[in-house]
Amino acid sequence: MRKKQLDEKKNAVSIDKKSGSLAYNRFEMQISQALHMAIELYPNLNYLLVLDHYDDITLFDDDVLPETVSYYQMKTSEDSISIDTAISEDWIAKLYEQLSNPEWFVKELGLITNCPLRVSVNFKDVDGKRHTEKKTYIAERTSFESFNPRMVEKIKGDIAKKNGISVENVDLSKFFHIRTTLSISRHRDIVEQEMSSFLQKQYPRITVESAKTVFGAMMELLTRCQSHEALDKNALFTEVRKKKGVSKSDFSRIIEESMYIDVPPFQEIDTCMGYSNDEKMKAALEYTKLLSDVQRKEESFSALYRQIRCACKEKSREDEEPARGYCDRIYNTLPIKNPIYSKTYIDILVVSILINEWRMAV
């Protein structure tokens, strides 16, 4: 008897651990979905994605002065999700409440799932016979208005009741079921591959290491936004954007920094600078230090990089200008010389930026 109780307790603990693991993975999946959207929308929209504030994921059409917004709830299942569950759990009614915010024009209200959406309707025909119509939606996008008319009326009735409005005033034209390509078990791997393909298409000469750096940095940024302590529901948009938002410009900055800080082989640096034997030893030492700093990503290095990158943008290299001469010119523009970094170190950083600019341009 005691052995049976111990076995039951052991099985219960095992189930709890599995449930907790799945719940955490689903929580992470929202981050992967946000990155999936950031990649997909990158070419066409100056977006801002906000995590876990207005809704699971909120998409604005601009990161400073937005005019339109879309709200998304993300739900996951190993099998499928029923529209009746979405109704009983108030997912749809809560999404509809977003229409009451007059600050922005609502473009879309989306229920994102990783699985098919089941819609089942029971009804009687003219002879009183009972029938059940079942349909499973697996398309990438499905308008709620395309559901069985009886289900449309059921959804409208539920929204009307829970929001205190008449059924006639309920508008489902903005509601969509969105089937994501991500899966619970492999969402991170899938979105990392999407990131790699996107970057390879945008920048054919990008290195594998740089692509991994961009992916890691974006996942870290999105995770930080999602896990940031909850803000007051009436918090100013500027505060929400700062603490819970990731914009296209953030994405662009991470891509640029990751690519330009991708340190080329020392041989390429040496070829550009034409070091003497004595200079080469010192340069190799500073090169090793630069590689280490890039890995550690300390704030002092990041500040130096931004300063050098800004100087390079303002004063581009002239035709036929020797690399050494250009390095000297950039170094002389720096108003404050950080004592941590030598002139040789800064030269190597400047040349690294030059080489990576060439890689991107080819």
C-alpha positions in Angstrom: 0.0 0.0 0.0 2.8 2.4 0.9 4.6 1.6 -2.3 1.5 2.5 -4.3 1.2 5.8 -2.5 4.9 6.6 -3.2 4.5 5.7 -6.8 1.4 8.0 -7.1 3.3 10.8 -5.4 6.3 10.3 -7.7 4.0 10.4 -10.8 2.3 13.5 -9.6 5.6 15.3 -9.1 6.7 14.2 -12.6 3.5 15.5 -14.2 3.9 18.9 -12.3 7.4 19.2 -13.6 6.3 18.5 -17.1 3.4 21.0 -16.8 5.8 23.7 -15.5 8.3 23.1 -18.3 5.6 23.4 -20.9 4.2 26.5 -19.3 7.6 28.1 -19.3 8.2 27.1 -22.9 4.9 28.7 -23.9 5.9 31.9 -22.1 9.2 31.9 -24.1 7.2 31.2 -27.3 5.6 34.7 -27.1 9.1 36.1 -27.3 9.9 33.9 -30.4 6.6 35.0 -32.0 7.4 38.7 -31.4 10.8 38.2 -33.1 9.1 36.3 -35.9 6.9 39.3 -36.4 9.8 41.7 -36.2 11.6 39.8 -39.0 8.5 39.5 -41.1 7.5 43.2 -40.9 11.0 44.6 -41.1 11.0 45.6 -44.8 7.7 47.4 -44.8 6.8 49.0 -41.4 8.5 51.3 -38.9 6.9 49.2 -36.1 7.0 49.1 -32.3 6.2 45.7 -30.6 5.1 45.9 -27.0 5.1 42.8 -24.9 2.8 41.9 -22.0 1.2 45.3 -21.4 -1.8 46.2 -23.5 -2.0 42.5 -24.5 0.3 39.6 -25.0 1.7 41.3 -28.1 0.8 44.7 -29.3 1.9 46.1 -32.7 2.1 49.8 -33.5 2.7 51.2 -36.9 5.3 53.7 -35.6 7.6 53.8 -32.6 7.2 57.5 -31.8 3.8 58.8 -33.1 1.7 55.7 -33.9 -1.7 56.0 -35.6 -2.7 52.4 -35.9 -2.4 49.4 -33.5 -3.1 45.7 -33.5 -3.6 43.6 -30.4 -2.8 39.9 -30.2 -3.4 37.1 -27.7 -1.2 34.1 -28.0 -2.5 30.6 -27.0 -0.8 27.3 -27.4 -1.7 23.6 -27.3 -0.1 20.3 -28.2 -3.2 19.4 -30.2 -5.8 22.1 -31.1 -7.9 24.8 -29.6 -11.6 25.2 -29.7 -13.4 28.4 -30.4 -15.7 27.6 -27.5 -12.7 27.6 -25.2 -11.8 31.1 -26.5 -15.3 32.2 -25.7 -15.5 30.6 -22.2 -12.1 31.9 -21.2 -13.0 35.4 -22.3 -10.1 35.7 -24.8 -12.3 37.1 -27.5 -14.3 39.4 -25.2 -11.1 40.8 -23.7 -9.7 41.5 -27.2 -12.9 43.3 -28.1 -12.4 45.6 -25.2 -9.4 47.1 -27.0 -11.7 48.8 -29.4 -12.8 51.1 -26.5 -9.4 52.9 -26.5 -9.9 56.0 -28.7 -6.2 56.9 -28.8 -5.3 54.8 -31.8 -7.1 53.3 -34.7 -7.4 49.5 -34.3 -6.3 47.7 -37.4 -6.6 44.1 -36.2 -7.5 41.9 -33.2 -5.7 38.6 -33.5 -5.9 35.2 -31.7 -2.5 33.6 -32.5 -2.2 29.8 -32.0 0.4 27.3 -32.9 -2.3 24.7 -33.6 -5.5 24.4 -35.6 -8.6 26.2 -34.4 -11.7 23.9 -34.0 -15.2 25.4 -34.7 -18.1 23.2 -33.8 -21.8 24.2 -34.1 -24.8 22.3 -33.0 -28.2 23.1 -34.6 -31.6 21.8 -35.6 -32.8 21.7 -39.2 -36.4 22.6 -40.3 -37.5 19.1 -39.3 -36.1 19.4 -35.8 -33.2 17.0 -36.4 -30.0 17.7 -34.6 -26.9 18.3 -36.5 -23.3 19.2 -35.8 -21.0 21.0 -38.2 -17.3 20.7 -37.4 -14.5 22.6 -39.1 -10.9 22.9 -38.4 -9.0 26.0 -39.5 -5.3 25.6 -40.4 -4.7 28.5 -42.7 -2.2 31.2 -41.9 -5.1 33.8 -41.5 -8.8 33.3 -41.1 -11.4 36.0 -40.5 -13.8 35.3 -37.7 -16.6 36.5 -40.1 -15.9 33.4 -42.3 -17.0 31.1 -39.5 -20.4 29.4 -39.6 -23.1 32.1 -39.2 -24.4 30.5 -36.1 -21.0 30.7 -34.5 -20.6 34.3 -35.6 -23.9 35.1 -33.8 -22.7 33.1 -30.7 -19.5 35.1 -30.6 -21.3 38.4 -31.0 -23.8 37.5 -28.3 -21.0 36.7 -25.9 -19.2 39.9 -26.6 -22.4 41.9 -26.3 -23.2 40.3 -22.9 -19.7 40.7 -21.4 -19.2 44.3 -22.7 -22.7 45.6 -22.1 -23.6 46.5 -25.7 -26.2 45.3 -28.2 -25.5 42.4 -30.5 -26.2 44.7 -33.5 -23.3 46.9 -32.5 -20.7 44.1 -32.3 -18.2 44.2 -35.2 -16.1 41.2 -35.9 -14.5 42.5 -39.1 -11.2 43.1 -37.3 -10.9 39.7 -35.7 -8.6 37.0 -37.2 -7.3 33.7 -36.2 -3.5 33.5 -37.0 -1.8 30.2 -37.2 1.9 30.7 -36.5 4.6 28.6 -38.1 6.3 28.2 -34.7 5.9 25.0 -32.6 6.0 24.6 -28.8 9.0 22.4 -28.9 11.1 24.0 -31.6 10.0 27.7 -31.7 13.5 29.0 -30.8 15.2 26.9 -33.4 12.7 27.9 -36.1 12.9 31.6 -35.4 16.7 31.5 -35.3 16.7 29.9 -38.8 14.3 32.6 -39.9 16.7 35.2 -38.6 19.6 33.6 -40.4 17.8 33.5 -43.7 16.6 37.1 -43.3 20.1 38.4 -42.6 21.7 36.4 -45.4 19.2 37.9 -47.8 19.8 41.4 -46.6 23.5 41.1 -46.1 24.9 38.2 -48.2 28.4 38.5 -46.7 27.3 38.4 -43.1 29.1 35.8 -41.0 27.4 33.0 -39.1 28.8 34.5 -35.9 27.3 37.9 -36.6 23.9 36.3 -37.4 24.0 34.4 -34.1 24.9 37.6 -32.2 22.0 39.5 -33.7 19.6 36.6 -32.8 20.9 36.4 -29.3 20.8 40.2 -28.7 17.2 40.4 -30.0 16.0 37.5 -27.9 17.7 39.1 -24.9 16.0 42.5 -25.6 12.6 41.0 -26.0 13.0 38.8 -22.9 13.9 41.9 -20.9 10.8 43.8 -22.2 8.5 40.9 -21.4 9.9 40.3 -17.9 10.0 43.9 -16.9 7.7 44.6 -14.0 4.1 45.4 -14.9 3.4 49.1 -15.6 0.2 50.9 -14.6 -2.5 50.3 -17.3 -2.6 54.1 -17.8 1.1 54.5 -18.1 2.3 57.1 -20.7 3.1 55.6 -24.1 6.6 57.0 -23.9 7.2 54.9 -20.7 5.6 51.8 -22.2 7.8 52.2 -25.3 10.9 52.6 -23.2 10.3 49.6 -20.8 8.1 47.2 -22.7 8.8 48.0 -26.4 11.1 46.9 -29.2 11.2 48.9 -32.4 12.5 48.4 -35.9 15.2 51.0 -35.1 16.3 48.8 -32.1 16.5 45.8 -34.5 18.5 47.9 -37.1 20.8 49.1 -34.4 21.5 45.6 -33.2 22.1 44.4 -36.7 24.5 47.2 -37.4 26.4 46.9 -34.2 26.7 43.1 -34.5 28.0 43.4 -38.0 30.4 46.2 -37.6 31.9 44.8 -34.4 32.5 41.5 -36.2 36.3 41.6 -35.9 38.0 40.5 -39.1 41.1 38.1 -39.1 44.2 39.8 -37.9 45.8 39.2 -41.3 43.3 41.5 -43.0 44.0 44.2 -40.4 47.7 43.8 -41.0 47.3 44.0 -44.8 45.3 47.3 -44.4 47.8 48.9 -42.0 51.1 47.4 -43.3 52.6 46.9 -39.8 56.3 46.6 -39.4 57.6 43.6 -37.4 57.9 45.7 -34.3 54.4 47.2 -34.7 52.9 43.8 -35.5 53.6 42.4 -32.1 52.0 45.3 -30.3 49.0 45.3 -32.7 48.5 41.5 -32.2 48.3 42.1 -28.5 45.7 44.9 -28.9 43.8 42.8 -31.4 43.5 40.0 -28.8 42.2 42.5 -26.3 39.6 43.8 -28.8 38.4 40.2 -29.4 37.9 39.8 -25.7 36.1 43.1 -25.3 33.7 42.2 -28.1 32.8 39.0 -26.3 32.3 40.6 -22.9 30.3 43.6 -24.3 31.2 45.8 -21.4 29.6 49.3 -21.3 33.0 51.1 -21.6 33.7 49.2 -24.9 30.2 49.8 -26.2 30.5 53.5 -25.5 33.9 53.6 -27.4 32.4 51.7 -30.3 29.5 54.1 -30.6 31.9 57.0 -30.5 34.1 55.6 -33.2 31.2 54.5 -35.3 29.7 57.9 -35.1 33.0 59.5 -36.1 33.3 57.1 -39.1 29.8 58.0 -40.3 30.5 61.8 -40.0 34.0 61.5 -41.7 34.0 58.8 -44.3 37.2 57.6 -45.9 38.3 59.5 -48.9 39.3 57.9 -52.2 42.8 56.5 -52.1 43.2 57.6 -48.5 45.6 55.2 -46.7 44.1 53.3 -43.8 46.7 54.7 -41.5 45.9 58.2 -42.5 42.2 57.6 -42.0 42.7 56.1 -38.6 44.8 59.1 -37.6 42.0 61.4 -38.8 39.3 59.6 -36.8 41.5 59.4 -33.7 42.1 63.2 -33.8 38.4 63.9 -33.9 37.8 62.2 -30.6 37.2 65.0 -28.0 38.1 62.7 -25.1 40.7 59.9 -25.3 39.7 57.0 -23.0 42.9 56.0 -21.2 41.8 52.3 -21.2 42.3 52.1 -25.0 45.5 52.7 -26.8 45.9 54.4 -30.2 46.7 51.1 -31.8 43.6 49.5 -30.3 41.4 52.3 -31.7 43.2 52.0 -35.1 42.3 48.3 -35.2 38.7 49.1 -34.3 38.5 51.7 -37.1 40.0 49.3 -39.7 37.5 46.6 -38.5 34.7 48.9 -39.3 36.1 49.8 -42.7 36.5 46.1 -43.6 33.0 45.3 -42.5 31.6 48.2 -44.5 33.3 46.8 -47.5 31.8 43.4 -46.8 28.3 44.8 -46.6 28.7 46.8 -49.8 29.9 43.9 -51.9 
